């Protein structure tokens, strides 16, 4: 297939490209290489893919409507994996317009291009953040997600609503994937594992929010990639069991689905830090802080629907995943 992969210089995007290329797909990677975090890290991720058969890279912003439309008209993609987005919960409190430009304007540009070019399947990144104020555990696709607690979460919920509209009106098959705290080699420098590792190695205290009482469904990057590729290969149709008098938020009368991708085993933040201390061979000095605005105390993925759909459940344990990250970090930064 010819696949458009947006956010291709990102953590998940660059990782998804590799198995698609390995199986013979043609992949056009798109990324605007913005400076939300270290641009060199993004360039180095892309460099790992350069020269591989079937790979091409386009420096472009999904908010560039004319450029995106021209790209679709020229390339005639079969399927699209849309991972480009302005990420981060806390940053959305400081720079809300970045989220609207990328996650809302960019997403509708992509939907329009997919619609007019008859793309076979659009798979896009949603987030566990959409569960917001919901405290019913584990988080299920069958539950309501109408109470976001950050603008980032609201934009991801908006993506799901917009995708459903295009699935309903134009028959565009769409699948949204709610990722749960993805971590691993080549990860994002703004996320806890990266921040903690750097601080511990530099002898600085680490900021631990909610007094360390957070619980997260940490999901290893290889498991996320496996889920994305399997979902890409299964194009949704209308759900024959859908009932409009009792609508299920996870499916539809339209060719639309949403799935969680999480490790379905929440880990206390202090236990996560203990795994990191073990991998680094040194203790952390913890600066215990209150909960941050926009954060939630716990995440926990129900992945039964994903398993039923593509026969896969993430399974990498945190100790193994953290050890692999630390090995990569020491090699990449020579520490």
C-alpha positions, 0 to 999 in steps of 0.5 A: 500500500501507499501510506501517508504517515503524519507526525513521522518525526515524532516518537510514535510516528517514526516507530510506526514507519519501520514495520510498514517499510519492512513489509513493503509498503510505500510510506510518505512521512510528513512532519513540520519539525516544530520546536516544541521539543528538541528538533535534533531528536526529531531529525535523528529519528527520521535519519534512521529511516533514510535510504530504506526502500519505499521511504520519503519525507515531506516537511509540511504542516497539516495546517497547510491546507493547500499544501496538504491537498496538493500532496494528496492529489499528487500521491493518491494514498491508499491509507493514512496514519495520522499521528501529527498533533500538538501534544502535552496536557500542561502545555495546553494551558500556556499555548492553547492556539497551538492545539487549535491550529494543529489538532483541530484545523489540521485534522479537518484539513486531513479529513477533507483530503481523505474524503476527496481522494477516496482514502480507504482507511484513516487511522488517527491518534486520540488519547486516554486524556479524553476520559477526563473526569471519568473515574470509572475504571478501567476506561472503556470505549463504551463509556461517555467521554463528555467531560474533558479536563484539558484543552488537549483532551478536548481537541482529541475528543473533537477529532473523534467527533469530526471523524464520525461526521465524515464516516457518516456523511461520506462513508470514510472509514475511520479508526481512532486510537486512544493511546495510554502513556506511551514510553520507550526508546526515542521517547518524548523529552517532555514526558516523565520518563525522559525528564526523570532520567535526565534529572537523576543522571544529572543529580537533580531532584525530580518533580513528582506530582500528586505526592506520587499518588498518580497511577498510569497505564504505561504502554511500551512503544513496540506494543503501540506500534503493533496495535497501530499496524494491525488496526490499519489493516482492518478497515471498519464497516458499519457495526451491525449491532449498533442501536441508535436508541441506545448508542454505543460511543465506541462504534456506529452505524457508520464505518467508524471505531475507537479503541484503547491501546494501553497495557491494561495494568496501571502502575503507581508512579512511585513504582515506576520511579523505582524501576527507573532507579533500578535501571539507572543504578542510583536513587532519585531525590523526589520533590513531591508536589500537588496535582497539576491542573488538567491532570487526572489521578489515574488511567487504566485501559480496557483493551477487550475491544481491541483484542476482539478486533485485531487479536492483540493486547499490549503486554510489555511489563514496565521493568522491561520497558524502562530498562530498554529506554535507559539503555537507549538513553545512555547510548544516544546521549553517551552518558 
